[in-house]
């Protein structure tokens, strides 16, 4: 066991303040704050306050006492002039992050592990205290005299932010409800196949493995995404370290942990989660093969590439990028005469064979579907939307940093390796990005498609963050803007997760909620089903009147509720396309069983996507009704439904083709 003095020296060397002389006073203040926090929380809960309100109020009361007493008693001799707005702002930022993190701890313990709230508050307070202390020592009051080097500071800061980001995802992983996309991919696992219409099978394999180990719950569905996020971080660090140095590697992982295009796939189980991991791995092995001249790297590249195209077809864009790099880089052209790249391509193609076999068995449905999605339908110009999507994925600061990283002259001194490195980064960023630029001239690529493209550029962006010699106004402004950007987005992620899991006192649920809160909505739909079944004596057929969102979400949460599952179909009963539901339930014969049509908006229950009324296909269709979904008396969302006494089948004029859709 390490001596306390060793840990104190280690913290000091890392840039953290250790209040040795004031330790007893800090401990007394901390203990007093814990007592106030716990007692006030218990009192509020006993008065009927919700979990979010009780823990928020008790936290802020304890934090006010903690800050006031420390500033006037514990640390005043060590930090004269403690009460400054800059310090207070930093203290408030750390406090908000700690509060939002502890909300996740409470939700995990109370809702996930069924620990009584009166007991769950204590480990939540411990987690809060740890975050507050580390934030206080390293961020609010870092070492001023004889501070550590810039490299050490960057590594410590990066490590802390990365750890917080990872812990935030892990804490909320099983508490936040599934979005419809995740529920749809979970339905893949209920109909396992070699591949699927809209995606290769990797997302289904990961969900199947996760739920087999952890159960059919949110954690089981998402644990694969979480692990893929860690894999992506590991490979990105290794890539940036090889291209630049270890500190740049840490900063690159920091950017991946904070920027939206990296944080979201590491949390949500979509096809983008394994794609990010495979893309980062492919780039790493490409660098080892092409820049470091390692023969064995081609084996790693082929496996990473094969797993990537089993995740999402867009990873295939790295193939043309590699070919272009080999053509442009004289030192790499010799690989055209060697067998390694061709064996790697053959192995990757062999790994991709399940998708090829499925397409052969299904008239190349997935290939045709993806080609239509990629080009869009018609000639819709959407280049402006592509720039907006890039802004959302990278943040404004990130987008400017990316432009600077691609701009000539923003790299290391132009020796041979620096030129090859610059070419590697620009080719493996530019080729996929050019494809999306081209598609956006006449189609409408989805906003998240460009996400993995930035992985090749992150090392250079991270390298630029640490350069102090470049005094150009734009570059120095970007470096200065990274600090508030990182803080703001960490707070936004924590706020959003706390909001959807526990709520935020005083802020109503609105906006996105028609696509969310399906656990509560499923309970209401189940009640409607039970009422209809009691009245008619027949089990009704529940039809989700969106492409797949409603049917998939109801299927997942109906299973979790237990009891007799609902019999669920999708809107293809009325002549619309419904992605994989066209394969799972291609048709439904006329029936006298009651139908309950469920939708997110009223018009979905009136007409199909071709504009044809659906009433002629129903027996005695009733009016559209609305059911308000509540949580602890607070409105969450609305669900619309319509009851019919039977189904007559699809009318010929209502079964026309509809355009491919990428999301519901």
Secondary structure, DSSP 8 states (H G I E B T S, - for coil): ---HHHHHHHHHHTT----STTHHHHHHHHHHHHHHHHHHHHHHHHTT--HHHHHHHHHHHHHHHHHHHIIIIISTTTSTT---HHHHHHHHHHHHHHHHHHHHHHHIIIIIS---HHHHHHHHHHHHHHHHHHHIIIIIS---TT---HHHHHHHHHHHHHHHHHHHHHHHTTTS---HHHHHHHHHHHT--S--SSS-THHHHHHHHHHHHH-SSHHHHHHHHHHHHHHHHHHHHHHHHHHS-HHHHHHHHHHHHHSHHHHTTTTS-SHHHHHHHHHHHHHHHHHHHHTS--TTHHHHHHHHHHHHHTT-GGGGHHHHHHHHHHHH-GGGGGGGGSSHHHHHHHHHHHHTHHHHHHHHHTTTHHHHHHHHHHH-SS----HHHHHHHHHHHHHHHHHHHHHHHHSTT-SS---HHHHHHHHHHHHHHHHHHHHHHHHHTTS---TTTTGGGGHHHHHHHHHHHT--S---HHHHHHHHHHHHHHHHHHHHHHHHHHHHHT-BTTB---SGGGGS-HHHHHHHHHHHHHHHHHHHSS--EEEE-SSSHHHHHHHHHHHHH-SS--EEEEGGGGT---TTHHHHT-----B-S-EEEEESSGGGGTB-TTS-BSGGGEES----EEEEEEETTEEEEEEEEEEESEE----GGG-------S--
